[in-house]
């Protein structure tokens, strides 16, 4: 019953936003640079807010003094120049936003090594939808509500979709290897309150069940550098896997261009039942420093202690450390922009169990055409890939895997401030030589897809 009510709440939010698109088609262009007309207008707008006027537009979810384009996942930051694809509706007291993505695709993994590990094909539909609502409380208070829903469990099944060298979580009490797990139906249900002290200082409290702690970069599905990429990142469980956490409380203070945050949260990752609410434990913690030096850049470093994240290894705790740099900039046109992300993540479970991951990704948007790419280097243990028995070795041995993917995407139709896109993507993997007997020397994967997303917002 609770799940039904929460789902109905999110659907109601979407229904409220959609009819108003024609009247509220506020488009947003990403800023060209820190001295552009758009950014000067944005700064003027923020200056008016600093004068404690009631804004008639949507601001950042956790600051009356920052633009909404800085919103990342959870309480994280993106560059102010980040483009936004969403629907928006302004009310007399509340402002609403809805964004999301649906990929209808066919993917085939390791197609050049028939019979090898990970060789699989599937029609799938990765998807997510997020609704946000906010209102000003008095002159200096800001209340924000969020709800995120994913129908992955229904569209992709309990075992998710095939993705070569992916690992993490389980299905029917067996580890998911060479597959990306589905996300929970209710992926975020959170509330945040921010008190503005002055133009430079904000105090924020955020609570989610589920929600996202102050750990890692903006989650992959919310990054514009990954905007057109249907696949999860291979380093997901090294970098941003805590974006769905059943029980989290975060306190943060912003001073100028910096923000310092600390979280208490549940370390255990979501269980196999993607429709329920897992038990909150609040047995883990994290802290993060955010820094946006200009409109085009966002940096973060974070560290967290995660208590027993995997139910199949209940006695193993993980110390996760991450650092990331995000960049966004306008290329001169209304829908021409570039967005890039560089991420490093380390999982340290003690002893020899220390594995690194590195990610670099970019999306180049040229009006209706887009070119994008991703490079990853991840250290996977023998146990992580389920090869302890095959190799007859200790499970902590690390075997690096490299992956490079490139994709092409084109808008083929638009309707009701919504875009229909078509795309294709190829991925090439270079596993450690000792993995070649199992996977092949240079596994290849590919996919074609249709994608539905809100159109670019312009102001």
N, C-alpha and C positions, 0 to 999 in steps of 0.2 A: 504493500500500500504506500509506504514512504517513497519508494522508487518511482511509483506511478505519479505521485503528487509532485515530486521534484522534476520529473520529465515534463509534466504538464505545465509547470511553472516556466521552464525554459522555452517550451513551444509557444506559450502565451506571449513571452517576451519577443520571440521572433515574429509572431502574428501581429503584434503591436507595431513593430518596426516596418514590416514590408509594405502595408498600404500607404505609408507616408513617404515612400521613396520619391515620388514625383514632386511633392512639396518640399522635401527635405534632402535634396540631392546635393549636400555640401561636399564638394570635391576638395581633396587636399593634394597639393603638389609638394613633393619633397624639396627641401631647401637646397639651393645650388651650392652655397657655401655660407660661412659665418657672416659675410657682409652683404648678402643678397637682399633684394627688396622684400622677399618673403620672410626672411629671418628678422629684418628690421620691423616688419609689421607684427611678427610674432612677439618680438621683444616689447613693442609698444602695447600689444594686447596684454602681455604678462605684467607690464608696468601698471596698467589699469587695475589688474587684479590685486597687485601689491598695495594699491590705494584702497583696497577693501571694498571695491565695487562688486556687486553680484554678477558673475559671468553669465552671459546668455548662451554660451557654448560649452562644449565638453572639454574639461581640462585633463591633466594627468590623473590617473586613478588615485594617487596618493600625494598630490600637491596641487594647491590652487595657484601656485606660482610657476608651474612647469607645463609645457604643451603636451597634449594627449599622444603625440607621436613618439614620446619617450617611453610609453608603456611597453614592457616586455611581458614575459610570462611571470606569474606570481608577483613579487614585488620588485623584480629586476628591471633594469634599464636597457633601452636601445638608443641609438643616436637620434637626436631631435629631427634630423633630416630623413628619417625612415619613412618611406611611402606607406600609406594605409589603404587597404582594400576592405571596405566594410559598409554596412548600412547604418544610418544614424537618424534619430528622431529627437527633437527638442520639445520638452514639455514646459509648463509654467514653473515647476519646481524640479522635476526630474529630467535628466538627459539619458538617452538609451543608445546602445550600440550593439550591433550583431555582426559577427564575422565568422568565417569557417571555410571549409574546403571539402570537396568530394572528388576522389579520383576513381574513375571507372576504367580498369586497366587489365591487360593480359601481361603477365610476367613469366619469363622462363629463365631459370638459373642453371649455370654450369652446362649450357647446351652443347658445348664443344667437347665434353667429356661424358658421353652417355654411359650410365652405369656407375659413375663415380659418386662420391658423397655429395649431397646437396643438389644433385641433378633433379629438378622438379619444375613443373609449370602449373599456373593457376590463374583463373579469372578472379579478381579481388576488387575491393572497393574501400581502401583506407579513407577515413572521414573523421571530421570533428566539427563542432559548432560551439561557439562561445557567445553568451549574452552578458552584457554589462549594463549597470544602471548606477547613476551617481546623482547626488544633490548636495548643495551647500547647506551647512548648518550654522546659522548665525553669520557673522562676518568672516570668521576664520576657520570654521570647521568644514570637513568634507567627508561624506559618507559614501562608500562604494560597495556595490554588490556584484558578484560574478557567479555565473553558472556555466560549466562546460560539459558537453555531452558528446560521447562517441558511440557510434553504432557498429564498431569494429567486430564485436562478438557476434552480431547477427550477420554481417556481410562477409566476414573472413573466417568465421568459425573459431572454436576454442584454441586451435593450434596456430592461428594467425596465418600470415602469408609467407611463402618461401623467400629467404634472403640469405645468400651465401655467407658463411662465417659469422652470422649473427648468433648471439647466445644470451641467456638470461630468462628467468622465470620458468614455469613448467606447465604441462598439460597432462591430466590423468596421472599425476605424480611422476611424470618423466620429464627430464629437462628438455627445454626447447633449444635445439641446436640447428643452425642453418634455417631458422625461421624467426620472424618478428612477431612477438606476442600481441594479441589484441589489447586495446586500452579499455578501461572500465567505462560502463555506461555513464555514470556520474564521475567525471574526471576532475571537476572542481566545483565546490560549493563554498563560497567564502564571503567574508565581510571585512572591510577595512575602514578605519577612521583615522583621519589626519588632522592635527591641530597646527595651524600656521602661527608661529611665534612672531616672525617678521618676514621680510622678503627673502632672507637667506636661510632661515631655520624652519624646518618642519619636524614634528614628532608624529610617528605613525605606529599604529598597532593593527595587526592583520591576523585573522584566524580562519582556518579552512578545515572542512571535514567532508571531502578531501580538499587539500590545498598544496602549495609548493613552498618549501622552506628556502631560506637564504643560502643556497648552495648551487654553484654552477652558473653557466651562462643562460640566456634566454633559451628555452627548450626548442628543439630542432623544428617542430611544426609551426612555431611562431616566428622563426627567424626569416627575414626577407631574403637572406642569402640562400635559403633553402626553399623559397617560395614555390618554385615549379617542380621540385623533386619529390616524387611520391614515396621514396624509401626512407625508413629510419636510418640513423647513423649507426655504424658498427660499434662505435665507442659510447653508445647510449648509456650503458651501465657503468661507465667510467666518468661521465660528464654531467648528464642531466636527467638520470632515471628517477630522481626524487620529485619530478614535476607532478606526480600523483601520489600524495601521501595522506593516509587516513588519520588525520590529527596533526595539526601544526599551528603554532603561535609564533609570530615574528614581531619584534619591536625594532624600530629603526629611527635614526635621526639623520636628517639632511642638513648639511652646512654648505651653502653655495653649490659648488660643482661636485661635492663629495657626499656620499651617504654610507653610514655604517649600520649594519643590521646583525641581529642575533636571533636564532630560532631554537625552539624546542619542538621535537616532532617524533613521529613513529618511525622507527628504523625498518620494520618489516615491509617488504614490497607487497603490492596487492596480490591477493590469493587468486586461485583459478576461477572462482565464481565472480564474473565480471558485472553482476547485477546487484551485489549486496554491498553493505558498508562494513569494512573490516574493523576489528577492535582497535581503538586508539590506545597507544601505550606511552607516548611521550618519554621515551627512553634514549633519545638521541639528541644531538645538538649540532649547530653550525654557526658560523659567522662569516660575513662577507663585507668587503669594501668595494663600493662602486665609485667610478670617476668618469665624468663626461667633460673632457677638456674643451670641446667645442661642439657645434651642432652636428658635425659629421662623425664623431667618434664616441665610443662607449667602451670602457675597460672595467674589468672586475677580477678580483682574486677572492677565493673562498676556501674554507676548510670545514670539514664536518666529521663527527664521529657517528657512525651508523651501526646501531645495535642489531645484530642478527638479521641482516636484510633478506637472506635466502632461507626459506623454511626447510629445504633439504640439507642445509648446513647450519643448524640452529646455534652451534657454538662458535661460529666464525663471525667476528665483528670486523668492520672495515673503516679505515680512516681515508677519507676521500679529499683530495686537494685539486683545485681547478684554477685556471687562469684563462682569460679570453679577451680578445680585442674584436670589436665590431665596427664596421665603417659603412656609411651610406652617403650617397651624393647624387645630385641631379646632373644629367648629361645634356641639358639644354632644352629638352622638349617637355610637353605636357605629361607624357608617359614614357620618359626615357631616363633611366636611372641605373645605378650600380649599387649592389650591396654585397659585402664580404664579411666573413667571420673566420677567425683563427682561434682554435681551442686546444688547450692541453689539459689532460686529466690523469690523475694517478690514484689507483686503488691499492692501499697498503693493508693487508690482513695479517701482517707480522711474519717473521721468519723469511722464507724465500718467496712468499706470496706477495710480490710487489709488481704490478703491471702498469705500464704507461700507455697513453693513447694520444694521438695528435690528429687534428682535423683542420682542413682548409677548404672553404667553399665560397663560390661567387655566383651571383646572378646578374646578368647583363640584360636589361629590358630596353628594347627598341620599338616603342609603340606596340604594334601587334605581335612582333617577333621577340623571342627571348632565347638566349644561349646561357647555359649554366653548367657548372661542373663542381666536383667534389673530390678531394684526395683525403684518404685516411691511412694511418699507420697505427695498428693496435697490437699489443702483446696479449696473446691468448694462451692460457695454461693448458696443459694436457687434459686436466680434469674439465676445464671450461668447454673444451671441444669434444668431451666424451671419448677420449682416445687412450685412457690409462691402460685399459685391458689390451688394446691393440698394440701399444708400444711396450707394455710391460715395464713402465717407468714410474717414478714418483710424480705425483700430480702437479707439483709446483713448477715443473720445467716450462719455460716460456718459449712460445713459438710465434714470432711476429708475422703479421699479415698486412700486406699493402693493397689498397684498392683505389682505382681512379675511375670516375664516371663522368660522362658528358651527355648533355641532353639538349634538345631543340624543341621549342614550344611556340605555337601560334594561336592567336585569337581567331576563331572562325565565326563567331556570332555574339551578339549582345542583346539583352532584353531585360527590361525592368531594372536597370542598373546592375545587371548580372552578366558575367562573362562565361562563354563556353569556349574552352581551349582544347587543342589537340597537340599531343607531344609524343616524342620517342626518346629513348635513353639507352645507352650502352655502358656496361661496366666491365672493367678488366681487373683481375685479381692476380697478385703475385704472392703466393704463400711461401713460408719457409720451406726449404728444399726437402725437409723430412716430412712435410705434409703432402708433397706431390704424389706419392703412391696412392693416397686416399682421395685427393681432390683433382689431380692433374697439374700440369706445369703452369699454365696460364689460363685458368677458368674464365669464361666469358658469360655474361648475363645480359639480357635485354628486355625491353618492355615497350609497349605502345599504350596510349591512354587518352581518354577524354576527361576533362576536368571542369568543374563548375565552381565558381568563386564570385564573391561580390566584386564590383568594379572599383577602380581607383577613386578615392575621395579627393576632390579638389576644392580649394577655398577661393 
